[in-house]
Amino acid sequence: MAGSTDLHGCQALAALLGADKVFLPGSTGYNASLLSYFSPQAAAVHPACFVTPQTVTDVSTVVKSLTSSDDSSPCEFAVRSGGHTWFANSNSSPGGITIDLRGLNAVDLSADKSSVAVGTGATWDAVYGKLDPLGLSVAGGRVAYVGVGGLTLGGGISYFGPREGWTCNQATSFEVVLADGSVVEANEKQNTDLWWGLRGGSNNFGIVTRINFRTFDQGLLWSSMTFNPLSEVENQARIFAELMAPEKYDINASFLTGWTFASQQGLSVATNQLIYTRPAGNETPAFYKPVLDLPSISSPLATTVVGTMSTLAQNSVALQPPQAARYMTATMTFVPTEAMIRASYDAFNTSLSLLQNVTGIRWSVSLEALPPQIYTRGGADTNALGLTKENRSLVVFLISPAWSDATQDERVYSAVRSLMADVEGKAKDLGVYHPYIYLDYAAPWQEVIKGYGEESIKKLQKLRERVDPGDVFTRKVTGGFKIPESQRGVLL
């Protein structure tokens, strides 16, 4: 329930911006905003109002109002881009004010076509819709309706990652509204510390309103989804460990492998999503031949497509339609040895006993290749992710279940924690555990930025002291993964 301070804040913003930019409970705009979130958990959060700025000046006005010095207790607020983060309070403020950036959705290509300026309220389908007809692309999100802002500030895995690098490393400039309402540019020439910190540092420093991305020439992509019987797990582990080896990795390849249990079918299968960004026409990439030679299971989902980035991004939406089920993700990282891939399957298989009678459960685990070509491209030291001293292939281990009954949320969350602990323990036993946590997949209980390492954390703390000395985006902003606190130089 909204408090008097929050309602006053909504009324003040309506006076400053116009009533048409502030949605109050019960209004058509308010209800439509709730329906626009990806997960039911996020949509269940009811702010005092949604504020919908249309320009960077609007955003500056909102921030100045919410952080005004004449209010000793400014209300809490949240910021959303695409609204794809799944957990409650991540992108909306319960009883507070939610700043909805979707009005900042311009996609403007530079005159020489070397870069594109994108409003952080845009989603990736809008970006690809602009660039695909021109034979151009950016290393952006793989799902159409994911927001540009959130994905980029968390690092950003892309189909083009092995060839081009992290999404955040494609960002040549950020336009940012700081806690005092001032608008600054952060790039390689000005506010370089902020430019570095926004590349993986989440929403700890301000509200990013525009990002300039480097573009590149791009034609059609090759994509295939395949399913294998679990009897092939040994071969699956061997093949993918070989494919992920840094010295053999094909930079045009982006793939994941894993396992899924679908309760409605009572069936577990091995799953593979294979992408190739420089195919030779309709030919099957030779790199994937070992995977495609495995015995397969027929399925309507087992398709091969040669298409644009727009097509692939829209196809990804069909795998997890917004609010069609309850969703969540959690993640960790390890070195993908053959033994560890097998151990991951063993943990997945053991976890199934925790899911008995969970209504409509689809229990999915994916291993996403993170070769050094991704995190060194453009310089590992030009972002906050903390992988500057790493040169091995890594795997982002993702748990992404879907289920239908809200009363069983805690059972699912508990099962996820149990599986995560099991996989982490096996990784440590095998000497392949890595502390990095991919922010865009993380669960709310995970200490993401702690995993970036002490050197990165200290730089982020110093940056926060400079651009947000009042800790507005740490103390008053709902959502985001916060920078660990320090006391006398000692991390807490």
N, C-alpha and C positions, 0 to 999 in steps of 0.2 A: 504494500500500500504506500502511495506517495505521501511524503511528509509535507508540511506547510512550506519549508524552504524550497523543496523541489517544485511544488506547484507555483510558487512565486517566481522561480527561475523560468518555468515554462511561459508564464504570463509576460515576464520581462522580455523573453526572446521573441514572443509573438509581436510585442510592441516594436522591437528593434528590426525584425526581419519581415514582418507581415504575417498575419494569421494563417495565410495559405502555406507557409513553410513550417508550421508547428502543428503536429497531429496529436489531438487529445484522445483519451480513451473513449471508445464508442463511435468515433468518427470512421468514415470509410477509409481514409488514408491510414489511420492507426491499424485497423484490422487488416488492410492489405499489407502493411509492413510486417505484421506478425506472420502472415502466410508466406512471406518471401524468404524466410529463413530455411536453411537446408534441413535441419533436424527438428523433430518435435520438442526435444529438450530445450533448444535455444528459443523456439517459438513460444514456449510456456512462460518466458520471462516478460513481465509487463512493466515497462517504464512509466514514469509520470507523463512523458510525452516523447514523441519522435520529432527531432529537428532535422529539416531537410535542406541544408545549404545548397545553393546553385552555383556559387562562385567561391574563390579563395577569400575574397573580402567577407563574404557571409561567414565562412569558417572562422576568420579572424575575429569578427564581431561576436560570434558565439563563445569563443574561448575567452575573450576579454570579459564578457558578461559573467561567465561561470567562475572566473578566477578573480573577480573584482575585489580590490582591497577593502571596499567598504562593507564587505560581508565576511564576518569572522569565521563563518562555517559554510563555505561554498558547497553546493550539493555535489554528489557523486555523478559522474557521467561515463558513458561508454562510447566507443567509436566502432562503426561497422563499415565494411566495404561490400563484399558480396554476401556476407552472412553465412559462410560455409563452415566455419568452426562449429563443432557439434555440441559442445557442452554449455550448460546454463551459465549465464553471466559472462561468457567469453566475449560477446559482442553486443550486449544489451545490459542496461543498468536497472536492476529491480527497484522500482519506485524512484529511480533517478531519471536522468535525461540521456537518451540515446541519440547520438549524432549519426545520421544516416547519410553517407557520402555518395549515394547512388546518383545524385544529380550532377556530380562531377564526373562525367562519363565521356568526355571528348576524346577522340582518337585522331591526332593530327600528324600527318606525315611531313617530314621536312622537305624542303624544295629539292634537295639532292637525293632524297629517299634513303639516306644513310641512317636515319633515326626516326623514331615515332614518339610523340609526347602523348601520354595516356593519363587521363584522370583516374584517380585511385578508386572511384566508384564504378568504373567500367568492369565488365567481366571479359574473360579471355575470348569468348565467342565473338564479341564485338571487335576485338583487336584482329583476330584472324579473318573476320568478314571483310575488314578493310584491306588487309595485306595479301590474302590469298590470290585475289584477281590480278595482283600486280607481280606475282611470282616472288613475293617477299615473305619473311616471317621473323619472329622473335623467339627466343628461348623462354617461352612462357608456360602457363598451366596446361594440363592435359585434359581437364574437364571443363566443359563450356561455361558453366555458370559460377565458377570460382572467381572471386574478386581479385583484381590486379594488385591492390594494395597489400592485403594480408599475405598472399603467397610470396610476394617479393620480399617483404620485411622479414619473413621467416627463413629465407634462403632460396627456396624454390627449386624443385626437381622438375626437369623438362625432358621430353623425348629427345631434345637436341643437346642435353646436358653433356654427354661425353665429347661431343664435337665443339660445343660453344661455352660450356661452363654453367655454373649456378645461374638461376634467373636473376638473383640480386647482383651478380657480377656483370650483368648486361646493362644495369642502371647507370647511365652516364651522369645523371643529375636528378636530384629530388627537390621539389618545392615543398617547404615545410612551414606550418604555423606553430610557433613555439608557445610556451606556457604564458608568456606575457602578451600574446596576440600578434607579435611581429612575424612577418613573412620573410623567410630567407631561402636562398638557394644553397644546396650542398652538392659539391662536385669535386673534381680533382684539383680545381684551382681556388675554390673558396669553401670555407667550412669543411675542410677535408676530413677532420675528425668526425664530424656528423655524417658525412658521406660514408665513411668507413663503418660507423656504428649502426646506421640504418640498414646496412647489408647484413641482416641476421639479428639485429638488436630489437626487433619487434616494435611496439608502440611506446617505448620508454622515454622518448625525447620530444615528441610533438605529434601533430596530425599531418601526415603527408598527403598532399592534395594533388600532386602531379609527379609522374616519373617519366623520364626520357630514357628510352631503350635503344640500343644499337640494333639495327636490322641486318639481314643477310638474304642472299638469293636462296629461294627454296621452291622446289617443284613438289610433286606428289610423294607421299609416304606409303610404305608397305606395312600392313598391320595384320597380325594373325593371332587368334585365340585358339588354344588347343587344350585338350583334356586327356590325361593318361590314367590308367588304373594304378592303384597303390602298390601293386606288385612291381612297379617300375621305380620305386623310390631309390633303390641303390644306384640304378643307372642315372636317374634324375640328379642325384647328389654329385655323382662323378662328372656328368656332362656340364652342369652349371658351375661347378668349381673350376673346371677347365676354361669355360667361356669367360669367367670373371677374372682370370689371371691377367695382371696389368700388361704383361709382355705380349699377350695374344689378343687383347681387347680391340674390337673393331669400333672406332669412334662413331660410326654411323648406326650402331646398334644400341637400342635401349630396351630393356626387358625386365620382367619379373617372373618368378616362379613361386609356387607355394601349394597350399592344400585348402580345400573347402569341404565342410560338412553341411549338407542341406537336410534339415529335419523332415521337411515335407516329402522328400524323396527317400529319406533314410539312407543316404549315400554319401561317401567321402570320395573325392577324386583329387588328383594332382592337376594343378592349373598352370598354364603358361600364357603370358601376354608378350608377344614379340613385335617389336617395331624396328623398322629400318628406314632411315631418313634420306638415303641416297640410293633408291632401288634402280636397277636397270630395267626400265619398263615394268612389265608384270612378272618378271622372273623372281623366283624364290631366292632370297639371299643365301649364298653358300654357307655363311657363318652359322645359320640356324639349322643346317642339315642334320646334325646329331640329335637335336630336339625333335625335329619333324619325323625322324626315322623311328622314334619310339612308338610302341603300340598305342593307339588312340581310342578314345571313347567318342562316339558321335553325339552331337548336341546341337540344338538350334543356335546356341551361342558360339559354337565352334565355326567361326567364319574367317575368311581372308579378304581383306579390302585393300585396294590401292586408291588412295584418295587424298584430299586436302587436309590440312590441319583442322579446318572447320568441321569436316566430316568426322574425323577421329574424335574430336572433342565432344561433338554431339552424341556419338556412339557411346562414349564413356558415361554420359548422363543416364542412359538407359540401364546401366548396371546398378545405379543407386539413385532412383528418382527422388527428388526432394519430398520429404515428409511422407513417403510411402511406407516407411518403417522407422523404427528407432535405430539410430546409428551411433557408433563411437569409434575412436581410433586410439591406439597407444603404440609406442615404438621404442626400439633400442637399436644398438649398432654392434656389429661384430665383424671379424675377418672371415670371409666365406671359404673355409676349408671344407673338404669333402666330409670329414668327420663332424664338423659343426652343422652342416646342412642336414645330415642324417639325424643328429641330436635334436635339431629343431623339429623335424618330423616326429620324432619320438615324444617330444614335449606336447606337440599339437595333438597327437593321438591319445596321450594320457589325459589331456584336458577335457576330452569329450565326455568323460564320466561326470563332470561338473555341470553339464548342461541338460541333464535329463528333465523332461517336461517343461523346458523353456519354450514357450509358444512361438512357433514359426521361426526358430533360430536358424540363421545362416552364419556359420562360424568360419571365418576366412583368415588365413595367415599368408602373408606374401613376403618374399625376400627380393628386395629391389637393389640391383647392382649399383654401386657407387665407386666406380674406378677412379684412380687418381686423376685421370684426364678431366673429370668433372670438377674436382675441388682445387686443382692447380691451374686450370684455365683462367687466364686473366689475373692470376696472382692470388695464392691462398692467403697472402697477407693483406689483401685489399678488402677483406670482410672480417666480421667479428666471430666467425664460426669456430676458430681455434684449431684448424687443421694444417697449420703451417709446417709442422714437423712430421707430417704423415706422408708416406709414399706407397702404402699398400692399397689393394682393393678392399673396400668395405662393403657391407650389406646393411641396408636399412630394413630391419625386421618390423613388419607392420601387422598388427591385429586389427581387423575391421569387421566386427560382427554386425548383424542386423536382426532385429526381433520385433515382435508386435505388441507385447503386453507391458505397459508402464509399471505395473506392480512387480515385475520381475527385473527391473533395472539393476537393483543392488546385487542380485544373483549373477547377472552378466558382468557387472563391474568387478565383482569379487573373482569370477573365473578369469577375467582378463589379468587382474593382478597376479593371480596364481600362475598363469601361463608365463607371464613376463618374468616372474621370479625364477621359475624353472629354467627358462631359456638363458636368463642372465647367469644363473648358477652354473649351467653347463658350459657357457662361454668362458667363464672364469676358470673352470676346471680344465678346459682345453687350452687356456692361455690365449684366447682370441677375443676377449671382451674389449670393447672400446667405449669410453664415457660419452662420446658425442650423442646427442639426442636431436633428431630432426624436428624442429619446432612445429612445422605445419601438420605433423601427425600426432603431436604429443597430447597426452591426457592431462587433466588439470592438476593431478598430484605429482607430476614429474618435474624435476628441477632442471629445466632445459638449459638455462644460461650457465648454471654451475658446470655443466658438461663442456662448455667452451674452454675451460681451463683458466688458471689464475691470471696469466698474463692478459688475456682478453678481458676478463672481468675487471681488472684494475683500470684498463683503458676505458671501459664502458662506464665505470663509476666516475672517473675523472670527467668524461664527456657529460654525464648527467649533471654533475656539479656545475658545469659551465652553462649548459643550455636550459636547465630546469632546476635552479638552486632551491626552489620551494618544494621540490618533489611532487609537483602537481600530478604528473603522469605516473608516478609511483603510488601516491597515497589516495588520489581522488578518482583515478580512472579504473573502472571495472574492466577486468579481462586483461589478456596479454600475460606473458611470462616475464616476471620482474627480475631486475638485476639484484643479485645477492647483496645484502648490506655489508658494510665494513665498519670496524671500530678501531681507530688508531692503526689503520693499515692492515688489520687482521681480518680475513674473510670470516663471516659467520655462517 
